[in-house]
Amino acid sequence: MRKFAIALAAASLAALPLAAQEAATEEEQPQAVETETPAETAPEAAPAEEAPAEEATTEEAPAEEAPAEEAAPEEAPAEEAAEEAAPEEAPAEEAAAEEAAVEEEHAEGAADAHGADDGHDAGAHAAGHTEDYAFSFEGPFGKYDQNQLQRGLKIYTEICSACHGLRYVSFRSMAEEGGLGYSEDQVRAYASEFAVLDEDNNRQFYDAEAGEFRAPLPSDNFPANMTANAPDLSLMAKARAGFHGPYGTGMAQLFKGMGGAEYIASLMTGYTGKEKEEYGAVFYENTAFPGGWISMAPPLAGGDVEYDDGHSNDLHHEAMDIAAFLMWTAEPKMMQRKETGFLIVGFLVFLSVLLYLTNKRLWAPHKAKAKKLNAKA
């Protein structure tokens, strides 16, 4: 028993240091925890301090935006005024639209009435209507009327030459056979007084030594004129065909010719007096022009020139005179061409008769023998 008590006492003594160490460690751990907690709680304290700043900004923002919201009501009256002005402008726009619609209806009705009066359908109006005029040069035996050509030249000189040129027609052709019947002196005087309006397209008249434009000579052609962007009239009577029927076959040209002069005369007299404006350009209604509207204003109105021979100068005769003159500019050798044609046709007729008689003379004996042999057989 004594030994057992001694061993128990020794074991208890040995366990005392271990308990002391555990107690010491337990005391140190709370201190570490206490020292670490402030570091961990410090970040949580920062939001608490920053919260007032955020609240301050939120409180200041409405104060700054308040003037803008107060200014909005001041702009509202301006918008209301614009909205009130819009209804006032709307009736004016509606009235203008109604007036335009009424004008279009009147224009369409007038066009329909005009077409009904003329008896042409839409297709005929689109192609243009050409009247058949009785010119002296028509037919195989027709000839130019020199008095009519001189009247047409006067119309061209005083009216048409302001916008159109004759760059392919020479002055001296007026004194040649089949021309206008002028003498060489008259042609020279006329050429010297002819004005060159388009200097850019007539540099052949510029005299480098004198430093100015010279007067045209009889050997020169008529000056070109592109100032108004108008077409040249030298070959206009051959470039336009007035007769296309029936049904576009062109068979009418066998009996009436191409109708270039008739087209020009119909164009001069085909203005109806109606006008319209499109894209800043003014167009004039014309029954002879394809499409019905032309940008050229009516050049003739009747009584525009005073003829030297006292001939009537109404619109009908003026149109025929200028059309005949432009036919001459396109075919200045028409009379010579017809004369040459008659000579060729006469020669061909004579040659045909000669060949027929020659054939009969050469083959007659052989044909007689052939008939006798056939009769015996």
Stockholm file with secondary structure:
# STOCKHOLM 1.0

chainA/1-377         MRKFAIALAAASLAALPLAAQEAATEEEQPQAVETETPAETAPEAAPAEEAPAEEATTEEAPAEEAPAEEAAPEEAPAEEAAEEAAPEEAPAEEAAAEEAAVEEEHAEGAADAHGADDGHDAGAHAAGHTEDYAFSFEGPFGKYDQNQLQRGLKIYTEICSACHGLRYVSFRSMAEEGGLGYSEDQVRAYASEFAVLDEDNNRQFYDAEAGEFRAPLPSDNFPANMTANAPDLSLMAKARAGFHGPYGTGMAQLFKGMGGAEYIASLMTGYTGKEKEEYGAVFYENTAFPGGWISMAPPLAGGDVEYDDGHSNDLHHEAMDIAAFLMWTAEPKMMQRKETGFLIVGFLVFLSVLLYLTNKRLWAPHKAKAKKLNAKA
#=GR chainA/1-377 SS CHHHHHHHHHHHHHHHHHHHHHHHHHHHHHHHHHHHHHHHHHHHHHHHHHHHHHHHHHHHHHHHHHHHHHHHHHHHHHHHHHHHHHHHHHHHHHHHHHHHHHHHHHHHHHHHHHHHHHTCCHHHHHHCCCCCCCCTTCSTTCCCCHHHHHHHHHHHHHTGGGTCCCTTCBGGGGGSTTSCCCCHHHHHHHHHHCCCCCSTTCGGGEETTTTEECCCCTTSBCCCCCTTCCCCCTTHHHHCCSCCCSTTCCTTHHHHCCCHHHHHHHHHHCEEEEEEEETTEEEEEESSSTTSEESSCCCCCSCCSCCTTCCCCSHHHHHHHHHHHHHHHHCTTHHHHHHHHHHHHHHHHHHHHHHHHHHHHHHHHHHHHHHHHHHHC
#=GC SS_cons         CHHHHHHHHHHHHHHHHHHHHHHHHHHHHHHHHHHHHHHHHHHHHHHHHHHHHHHHHHHHHHHHHHHHHHHHHHHHHHHHHHHHHHHHHHHHHHHHHHHHHHHHHHHHHHHHHHHHHHTCCHHHHHHCCCCCCCCTTCSTTCCCCHHHHHHHHHHHHHTGGGTCCCTTCBGGGGGSTTSCCCCHHHHHHHHHHCCCCCSTTCGGGEETTTTEECCCCTTSBCCCCCTTCCCCCTTHHHHCCSCCCSTTCCTTHHHHCCCHHHHHHHHHHCEEEEEEEETTEEEEEESSSTTSEESSCCCCCSCCSCCTTCCCCSHHHHHHHHHHHHHHHHCTTHHHHHHHHHHHHHHHHHHHHHHHHHHHHHHHHHHHHHHHHHHHC
//
